[in-house]
């Protein structure tokens, strides 16, 4: 596959046009990402948007949208969720909190392809424990807006309690959960619908799986540990 001509990367995928015509302003998800946070999900989000599968839902899309928090609290508490409302305006999803609902999303959007982002477990743990783990393992900042405090609480329930079954600093349980996610997705999603993807592999496998040309330019590499804390406004203070 050759590179896309300048100006074409990021153009809507042809499949999206028909979906938009059928559903108006509501876009059906075309890509579902069950991978845990810190498996390259931010880089995958940018890549999908470059390839025309955007906007892509990611945790960073939730914090500026207080109206989303009710839905994720419903998911955390086992209540029904209107997925078409949650993902209105999006054509793909990666990262928590959506990754927690991967089974429901795969059933609700049966035409969507599934891209499972993976990472070496030890490298993932080092990244998670120095970023998301610190956020979930500390009380929310007292000056955080109410919807941010509620969302952090919902993520604690989904990630630590329901996925990990342990505390934010429990390495063994966290890595076991990471491996279990890969096994469960592989065991549930047909191989022709699934790509198990390490962002270090770059454009080639992702573009081949999605049936789109390889764009010009490097595969995006974003959201390092330093960038994470810059986005969060600094690390939480240690307890006294």
Buried (B, 14 or more C-beta within 10 A) or exposed (E): EEEBEEEEBEEBBEBBEEBBEEEEEBBBBBBBBBBBBBBBBBBBBBBBBBBBBBBBBBBBBBBEEBEBBBBBBBBBEEEEBEBBEBBEEBBBBBBBBBBBBBBBBBEBBEEBBBBBBBBEBEEBBBBBBBBBBBBBBBEBBEEBEEBBBBBBBBBBBBBBEBBBEBEBEBBEBBBBBBEEBBEBBEEBBEEEBBBBBBBEEBBEBBBEBBEBBBBBEEBBEBBEBEEBBEEBEEBBEEEE
